[in-house]
């Protein structure tokens, strides 16, 4: 399974990415081994994710979400069931 996910960083900003191992990727971000953006904004919290069959689908969705405004991302998270 592949995932597109949104993290909330310590400073309140959002980071969007994709992975095929959500738990490992979240740990990597919080260990400072994830994206350069999140490294200085730890800890991060997983607040949203979507599942896809293929890597390509997850990457396409990541691209779309990254181009959304903050308000659009928040509306998306409110529309779907948030991560608990």
KOLGU-4560 file (N, C-alpha, C; in nm, 3 decimals, padded with zeros to 5 digits):
<recs>
<n_xx: 00.085 n_yy: -00.118 n_zz: 00.000 ca_xx: 00.000 ca_yy: 00.000 ca_zz: 00.000 c_xx: 00.089 c_yy: 00.124 c_zz: 00.000 mol: A seq: 1 type: UNK>
<n_xx: 00.043 n_yy: 00.229 n_zz: -00.064 ca_xx: 00.114 ca_yy: 00.357 ca_zz: -00.071 c_xx: 00.025 c_yy: 00.465 c_zz: -00.010 mol: A seq: 2 type: UNK>
<n_xx: 00.088 n_yy: 00.563 n_zz: 00.047 ca_xx: 00.015 ca_yy: 00.666 ca_zz: 00.121 c_xx: 00.060 c_yy: 00.805 c_zz: 00.080 mol: A seq: 3 type: UNK>
<n_xx: -00.036 n_yy: 00.896 n_zz: 00.076 ca_xx: -00.008 ca_yy: 01.039 ca_zz: 00.072 c_xx: -00.051 c_yy: 01.090 c_zz: 00.209 mol: A seq: 4 type: UNK>
<n_xx: 00.033 n_yy: 01.172 n_zz: 00.270 ca_xx: 00.007 ca_yy: 01.211 ca_zz: 00.408 c_xx: 00.033 c_yy: 01.359 c_zz: 00.430 mol: A seq: 5 type: UNK>
<n_xx: -00.029 n_yy: 01.411 n_zz: 00.535 ca_xx: -00.004 ca_yy: 01.548 ca_zz: 00.578 c_xx: 00.040 c_yy: 01.543 c_zz: 00.724 mol: A seq: 6 type: UNK>
<n_xx: 00.149 n_yy: 01.612 n_zz: 00.753 ca_xx: 00.199 ca_yy: 01.625 ca_zz: 00.889 c_xx: 00.176 c_yy: 01.768 c_zz: 00.936 mol: A seq: 7 type: UNK>
<n_xx: 00.152 n_yy: 01.783 n_zz: 01.064 ca_xx: 00.153 ca_yy: 01.917 ca_zz: 01.123 c_xx: 00.283 c_yy: 01.930 c_zz: 01.198 mol: A seq: 8 type: UNK>
<n_xx: 00.356 n_yy: 02.035 n_zz: 01.166 ca_xx: 00.486 ca_yy: 02.059 ca_zz: 01.229 c_xx: 00.468 c_yy: 02.139 c_zz: 01.358 mol: A seq: 9 type: UNK>
<n_xx: 00.572 n_yy: 02.140 n_zz: 01.438 ca_xx: 00.570 ca_yy: 02.210 ca_zz: 01.567 c_xx: 00.530 c_yy: 02.357 c_zz: 01.552 mol: A seq: 10 type: UNK>
<n_xx: 00.567 n_yy: 02.418 n_zz: 01.440 ca_xx: 00.535 ca_yy: 02.560 ca_zz: 01.420 c_xx: 00.396 c_yy: 02.582 c_zz: 01.358 mol: A seq: 11 type: UNK>
<n_xx: 00.318 n_yy: 02.474 n_zz: 01.345 ca_xx: 00.182 ca_yy: 02.486 ca_zz: 01.294 c_xx: 00.170 c_yy: 02.476 c_zz: 01.143 mol: A seq: 12 type: UNK>
<n_xx: 00.281 n_yy: 02.463 n_zz: 01.073 ca_xx: 00.276 ca_yy: 02.448 ca_zz: 00.928 c_xx: 00.247 c_yy: 02.303 c_zz: 00.891 mol: A seq: 13 type: UNK>
<n_xx: 00.210 n_yy: 02.283 n_zz: 00.765 ca_xx: 00.181 ca_yy: 02.149 ca_zz: 00.715 c_xx: 00.290 c_yy: 02.104 c_zz: 00.620 mol: A seq: 14 type: UNK>
<n_xx: 00.316 n_yy: 01.975 n_zz: 00.621 ca_xx: 00.408 ca_yy: 01.913 ca_zz: 00.525 c_xx: 00.335 c_yy: 01.797 c_zz: 00.461 mol: A seq: 15 type: UNK>
<n_xx: 00.341 n_yy: 01.788 n_zz: 00.329 ca_xx: 00.277 ca_yy: 01.680 ca_zz: 00.256 c_xx: 00.383 c_yy: 01.593 c_zz: 00.190 mol: A seq: 16 type: UNK>
<n_xx: 00.364 n_yy: 01.462 n_zz: 00.198 ca_xx: 00.457 ca_yy: 01.369 ca_zz: 00.135 c_xx: 00.387 c_yy: 01.240 c_zz: 00.097 mol: A seq: 17 type: UNK>
<n_xx: 00.466 n_yy: 01.145 n_zz: 00.048 ca_xx: 00.412 ca_yy: 01.012 ca_zz: 00.015 c_xx: 00.513 c_yy: 00.908 c_zz: 00.061 mol: A seq: 18 type: UNK>
<n_xx: 00.462 n_yy: 00.788 n_zz: 00.087 ca_xx: 00.547 ca_yy: 00.679 ca_zz: 00.133 c_xx: 00.477 c_yy: 00.546 c_zz: 00.112 mol: A seq: 19 type: UNK>
<n_xx: 00.553 n_yy: 00.438 n_zz: 00.125 ca_xx: 00.490 ca_yy: 00.305 ca_zz: 00.123 c_xx: 00.496 c_yy: 00.243 c_zz: 00.263 mol: A seq: 20 type: UNK>
<n_xx: 00.546 n_yy: 00.319 n_zz: 00.362 ca_xx: 00.551 ca_yy: 00.272 ca_zz: 00.500 c_xx: 00.528 c_yy: 00.392 c_zz: 00.591 mol: A seq: 21 type: UNK>
<n_xx: 00.404 n_yy: 00.414 n_zz: 00.626 ca_xx: 00.364 ca_yy: 00.535 ca_zz: 00.699 c_xx: 00.429 c_yy: 00.545 c_zz: 00.837 mol: A seq: 22 type: UNK>
<n_xx: 00.429 n_yy: 00.436 n_zz: 00.911 ca_xx: 00.488 ca_yy: 00.439 ca_zz: 01.046 c_xx: 00.637 c_yy: 00.471 c_zz: 01.042 mol: A seq: 23 type: UNK>
<n_xx: 00.708 n_yy: 00.406 n_zz: 00.951 ca_xx: 00.852 ca_yy: 00.430 ca_zz: 00.939 c_xx: 00.880 c_yy: 00.573 c_zz: 00.896 mol: A seq: 24 type: UNK>
<n_xx: 00.803 n_yy: 00.621 n_zz: 00.801 ca_xx: 00.825 ca_yy: 00.757 ca_zz: 00.751 c_xx: 00.800 c_yy: 00.861 c_zz: 00.859 mol: A seq: 25 type: UNK>
<n_xx: 00.697 n_yy: 00.843 n_zz: 00.940 ca_xx: 00.670 ca_yy: 00.935 ca_zz: 01.050 c_xx: 00.787 c_yy: 00.934 c_zz: 01.149 mol: A seq: 26 type: UNK>
<n_xx: 00.835 n_yy: 00.815 n_zz: 01.181 ca_xx: 00.951 ca_yy: 00.803 ca_zz: 01.272 c_xx: 01.072 c_yy: 00.872 c_zz: 01.212 mol: A seq: 27 type: UNK>
<n_xx: 01.096 n_yy: 00.851 n_zz: 01.082 ca_xx: 01.209 ca_yy: 00.916 ca_zz: 01.015 c_xx: 01.199 c_yy: 01.068 c_zz: 01.027 mol: A seq: 28 type: UNK>
<n_xx: 01.081 n_yy: 01.123 n_zz: 01.002 ca_xx: 01.063 ca_yy: 01.269 ca_zz: 01.014 c_xx: 01.097 c_yy: 01.315 c_zz: 01.156 mol: A seq: 29 type: UNK>
<n_xx: 01.047 n_yy: 01.244 n_zz: 01.255 ca_xx: 01.070 ca_yy: 01.285 ca_zz: 01.393 c_xx: 01.212 c_yy: 01.258 c_zz: 01.442 mol: A seq: 30 type: UNK>
<n_xx: 01.283 n_yy: 01.170 n_zz: 01.374 ca_xx: 01.423 ca_yy: 01.144 ca_zz: 01.407 c_xx: 01.518 c_yy: 01.237 c_zz: 01.331 mol: A seq: 31 type: UNK>
<n_xx: 01.462 n_yy: 01.328 n_zz: 01.252 ca_xx: 01.545 ca_yy: 01.421 ca_zz: 01.175 c_xx: 01.600 c_yy: 01.361 c_zz: 01.048 mol: A seq: 32 type: UNK>
<n_xx: 01.548 n_yy: 01.245 n_zz: 01.007 ca_xx: 01.596 ca_yy: 01.178 ca_zz: 00.886 c_xx: 01.498 c_yy: 01.192 c_zz: 00.771 mol: A seq: 33 type: UNK>
<n_xx: 01.394 n_yy: 01.270 n_zz: 00.791 ca_xx: 01.294 ca_yy: 01.291 ca_zz: 00.686 c_xx: 01.333 c_yy: 01.407 c_zz: 00.599 mol: A seq: 34 type: UNK>
<n_xx: 01.236 n_yy: 01.483 n_zz: 00.557 ca_xx: 01.260 ca_yy: 01.597 ca_zz: 00.469 c_xx: 01.333 c_yy: 01.709 c_zz: 00.541 mol: A seq: 35 type: UNK>
<n_xx: 01.408 n_yy: 01.785 n_zz: 00.464 ca_xx: 01.479 ca_yy: 01.901 ca_zz: 00.518 c_xx: 01.381 c_yy: 01.998 c_zz: 00.586 mol: A seq: 36 type: UNK>
<n_xx: 01.262 n_yy: 02.012 n_zz: 00.527 ca_xx: 01.162 ca_yy: 02.104 ca_zz: 00.581 c_xx: 01.121 c_yy: 02.066 c_zz: 00.723 mol: A seq: 37 type: UNK>
<n_xx: 01.100 n_yy: 01.938 n_zz: 00.747 ca_xx: 01.051 ca_yy: 01.896 ca_zz: 00.879 c_xx: 01.162 c_yy: 01.885 c_zz: 00.982 mol: A seq: 38 type: UNK>
<n_xx: 01.285 n_yy: 01.874 n_zz: 00.937 ca_xx: 01.398 ca_yy: 01.854 ca_zz: 01.030 c_xx: 01.404 c_yy: 01.964 c_zz: 01.137 mol: A seq: 39 type: UNK>
<n_xx: 01.383 n_yy: 02.086 n_zz: 01.096 ca_xx: 01.390 ca_yy: 02.200 ca_zz: 01.189 c_xx: 01.256 c_yy: 02.230 c_zz: 01.255 mol: A seq: 40 type: UNK>
<n_xx: 01.154 n_yy: 02.150 n_zz: 01.226 ca_xx: 01.020 ca_yy: 02.179 ca_zz: 01.277 c_xx: 00.963 c_yy: 02.062 c_zz: 01.357 mol: A seq: 41 type: UNK>
<n_xx: 01.051 n_yy: 01.984 n_zz: 01.415 ca_xx: 01.008 ca_yy: 01.868 ca_zz: 01.493 c_xx: 00.962 c_yy: 01.910 c_zz: 01.632 mol: A seq: 42 type: UNK>
<n_xx: 00.875 n_yy: 01.831 n_zz: 01.693 ca_xx: 00.817 ca_yy: 01.708 ca_zz: 01.641 c_xx: 00.705 c_yy: 01.736 c_zz: 01.542 mol: A seq: 43 type: UNK>
<n_xx: 00.679 n_yy: 01.637 n_zz: 01.459 ca_xx: 00.568 ca_yy: 01.644 ca_zz: 01.364 c_xx: 00.464 c_yy: 01.540 c_zz: 01.404 mol: A seq: 44 type: UNK>
<n_xx: 00.340 n_yy: 01.567 n_zz: 01.367 ca_xx: 00.229 ca_yy: 01.478 ca_zz: 01.399 c_xx: 00.154 c_yy: 01.445 c_zz: 01.271 mol: A seq: 45 type: UNK>
<n_xx: 00.125 n_yy: 01.318 n_zz: 01.251 ca_xx: 00.046 ca_yy: 01.277 ca_zz: 01.136 c_xx: -00.099 c_yy: 01.319 c_zz: 01.161 mol: A seq: 46 type: UNK>
<n_xx: -00.153 n_yy: 01.401 n_zz: 01.070 ca_xx: -00.290 ca_yy: 01.448 ca_zz: 01.089 c_xx: -00.385 c_yy: 01.402 c_zz: 00.979 mol: A seq: 47 type: UNK>
<n_xx: -00.329 n_yy: 01.345 n_zz: 00.870 ca_xx: -00.416 ca_yy: 01.304 ca_zz: 00.760 c_xx: -00.340 c_yy: 01.210 c_zz: 00.668 mol: A seq: 48 type: UNK>
<n_xx: -00.411 n_yy: 01.113 n_zz: 00.613 ca_xx: -00.350 ca_yy: 01.029 ca_zz: 00.509 c_xx: -00.456 c_yy: 00.968 c_zz: 00.419 mol: A seq: 49 type: UNK>
<n_xx: -00.413 n_yy: 00.933 n_zz: 00.299 ca_xx: -00.495 ca_yy: 00.863 ca_zz: 00.202 c_xx: -00.415 c_yy: 00.743 c_zz: 00.152 mol: A seq: 50 type: UNK>
<n_xx: -00.482 n_yy: 00.632 n_zz: 00.118 ca_xx: -00.416 ca_yy: 00.511 ca_zz: 00.072 c_xx: -00.436 c_yy: 00.493 c_zz: -00.078 mol: A seq: 51 type: UNK>
<n_xx: -00.333 n_yy: 00.440 n_zz: -00.144 ca_xx: -00.337 ca_yy: 00.415 ca_zz: -00.288 c_xx: -00.271 c_yy: 00.282 c_zz: -00.319 mol: A seq: 52 type: UNK>
<n_xx: -00.313 n_yy: 00.221 n_zz: -00.427 ca_xx: -00.256 ca_yy: 00.094 ca_zz: -00.471 c_xx: -00.115 c_yy: 00.111 c_zz: -00.526 mol: A seq: 53 type: UNK>
<n_xx: -00.092 n_yy: 00.221 n_zz: -00.599 ca_xx: 00.039 ca_yy: 00.237 ca_zz: -00.663 c_xx: 00.111 c_yy: 00.362 c_zz: -00.614 mol: A seq: 54 type: UNK>
<n_xx: 00.242 n_yy: 00.356 n_zz: -00.628 ca_xx: 00.329 ca_yy: 00.468 ca_zz: -00.595 c_xx: 00.293 c_yy: 00.590 c_zz: -00.680 mol: A seq: 55 type: UNK>
<n_xx: 00.265 n_yy: 00.566 n_zz: -00.807 ca_xx: 00.234 ca_yy: 00.676 ca_zz: -00.898 c_xx: 00.108 c_yy: 00.751 c_zz: -00.857 mol: A seq: 56 type: UNK>
<n_xx: 00.007 n_yy: 00.677 n_zz: -00.811 ca_xx: -00.117 ca_yy: 00.742 ca_zz: -00.764 c_xx: -00.088 c_yy: 00.828 c_zz: -00.642 mol: A seq: 57 type: UNK>
<n_xx: -00.010 n_yy: 00.775 n_zz: -00.549 ca_xx: 00.024 ca_yy: 00.850 ca_zz: -00.427 c_xx: 00.104 c_yy: 00.975 c_zz: -00.461 mol: A seq: 58 type: UNK>
<n_xx: 00.197 n_yy: 00.962 n_zz: -00.554 ca_xx: 00.279 ca_yy: 01.076 ca_zz: -00.593 c_xx: 00.195 c_yy: 01.184 c_zz: -00.664 mol: A seq: 59 type: UNK>
<n_xx: 00.101 n_yy: 01.141 n_zz: -00.747 ca_xx: 00.013 ca_yy: 01.238 ca_zz: -00.815 c_xx: -00.071 c_yy: 01.313 c_zz: -00.712 mol: A seq: 60 type: UNK>
<n_xx: -00.123 n_yy: 01.240 n_zz: -00.613 ca_xx: -00.206 ca_yy: 01.303 ca_zz: -00.510 c_xx: -00.122 c_yy: 01.400 c_zz: -00.426 mol: A seq: 61 type: UNK>
<n_xx: 00.002 n_yy: 01.360 n_zz: -00.394 ca_xx: 00.092 ca_yy: 01.448 ca_zz: -00.320 c_xx: 00.108 c_yy: 01.580 c_zz: -00.396 mol: A seq: 62 type: UNK>
<n_xx: 00.130 n_yy: 01.572 n_zz: -00.526 ca_xx: 00.148 ca_yy: 01.691 ca_zz: -00.608 c_xx: 00.026 c_yy: 01.783 c_zz: -00.599 mol: A seq: 63 type: UNK>
<n_xx: -00.092 n_yy: 01.724 n_zz: -00.609 ca_xx: -00.216 ca_yy: 01.803 ca_zz: -00.602 c_xx: -00.230 c_yy: 01.870 c_zz: -00.466 mol: A seq: 64 type: UNK>
<n_xx: -00.209 n_yy: 01.794 n_zz: -00.359 ca_xx: -00.224 ca_yy: 01.850 ca_zz: -00.224 c_xx: -00.121 c_yy: 01.958 c_zz: -00.198 mol: A seq: 65 type: UNK>
<n_xx: 00.003 n_yy: 01.939 n_zz: -00.243 ca_xx: 00.107 ca_yy: 02.040 ca_zz: -00.221 c_xx: 00.072 c_yy: 02.174 c_zz: -00.288 mol: A seq: 66 type: UNK>
<n_xx: -00.010 n_yy: 02.171 n_zz: -00.389 ca_xx: -00.048 ca_yy: 02.294 ca_zz: -00.457 c_xx: -00.178 c_yy: 02.355 c_zz: -00.404 mol: A seq: 67 type: UNK>
<n_xx: -00.235 n_yy: 02.295 n_zz: -00.301 ca_xx: -00.355 ca_yy: 02.349 ca_zz: -00.237 c_xx: -00.315 c_yy: 02.460 c_zz: -00.140 mol: A seq: 68 type: UNK>
<n_xx: -00.408 n_yy: 02.550 n_zz: -00.116 ca_xx: -00.388 ca_yy: 02.649 ca_zz: -00.012 c_xx: -00.405 c_yy: 02.582 c_zz: 00.125 mol: A seq: 69 type: UNK>
<n_xx: -00.362 n_yy: 02.649 n_zz: 00.228 ca_xx: -00.381 ca_yy: 02.596 ca_zz: 00.363 c_xx: -00.530 c_yy: 02.571 c_zz: 00.391 mol: A seq: 70 type: UNK>
<n_xx: -00.613 n_yy: 02.666 n_zz: 00.349 ca_xx: -00.756 ca_yy: 02.652 ca_zz: 00.371 c_xx: -00.811 c_yy: 02.529 c_zz: 00.299 mol: A seq: 71 type: UNK>
<n_xx: -00.768 n_yy: 02.507 n_zz: 00.176 ca_xx: -00.812 ca_yy: 02.390 ca_zz: 00.100 c_xx: -00.767 c_yy: 02.260 c_zz: 00.168 mol: A seq: 72 type: UNK>
<n_xx: -00.647 n_yy: 02.260 n_zz: 00.222 ca_xx: -00.599 ca_yy: 02.141 ca_zz: 00.294 c_xx: -00.683 c_yy: 02.115 c_zz: 00.418 mol: A seq: 73 type: UNK>
<n_xx: -00.716 n_yy: 02.221 n_zz: 00.490 ca_xx: -00.798 ca_yy: 02.206 ca_zz: 00.610 c_xx: -00.938 c_yy: 02.158 c_zz: 00.574 mol: A seq: 74 type: UNK>
<n_xx: -00.993 n_yy: 02.206 n_zz: 00.464 ca_xx: -01.124 ca_yy: 02.158 ca_zz: 00.419 c_xx: -01.117 c_yy: 02.011 c_zz: 00.381 mol: A seq: 75 type: UNK>
<n_xx: -01.010 n_yy: 01.971 n_zz: 00.316 ca_xx: -00.989 ca_yy: 01.830 ca_zz: 00.280 c_xx: -00.985 c_yy: 01.743 c_zz: 00.406 mol: A seq: 76 type: UNK>
<n_xx: -00.911 n_yy: 01.787 n_zz: 00.506 ca_xx: -00.898 ca_yy: 01.710 ca_zz: 00.630 c_xx: -01.031 c_yy: 01.703 c_zz: 00.704 mol: A seq: 77 type: UNK>
<n_xx: -01.111 n_yy: 01.808 n_zz: 00.695 ca_xx: -01.242 ca_yy: 01.806 ca_zz: 00.760 c_xx: -01.342 c_yy: 01.720 c_zz: 00.684 mol: A seq: 78 type: UNK>
<n_xx: -01.323 n_yy: 01.708 n_zz: 00.553 ca_xx: -01.412 ca_yy: 01.628 ca_zz: 00.470 c_xx: -01.391 c_yy: 01.480 c_zz: 00.493 mol: A seq: 79 type: UNK>
<n_xx: -01.266 n_yy: 01.439 n_zz: 00.499 ca_xx: -01.232 ca_yy: 01.299 ca_zz: 00.523 c_xx: -01.219 c_yy: 01.277 c_zz: 00.672 mol: A seq: 80 type: UNK>
<n_xx: -01.227 n_yy: 01.152 n_zz: 00.712 ca_xx: -01.207 ca_yy: 01.117 ca_zz: 00.852 c_xx: -01.061 c_yy: 01.141 c_zz: 00.888 mol: A seq: 81 type: UNK>
<n_xx: -01.033 n_yy: 01.224 n_zz: 00.988 ca_xx: -00.893 ca_yy: 01.253 ca_zz: 01.023 c_xx: -00.829 c_yy: 01.130 c_zz: 01.090 mol: A seq: 82 type: UNK>
<n_xx: -00.697 n_yy: 01.132 n_zz: 01.091 ca_xx: -00.619 ca_yy: 01.028 ca_zz: 01.158 c_xx: -00.638 c_yy: 01.043 c_zz: 01.308 mol: A seq: 83 type: UNK>
<n_xx: -00.661 n_yy: 00.934 n_zz: 01.375 ca_xx: -00.679 ca_yy: 00.942 ca_zz: 01.521 c_xx: -00.560 c_yy: 00.883 c_zz: 01.591 mol: A seq: 84 type: UNK>
</recs>
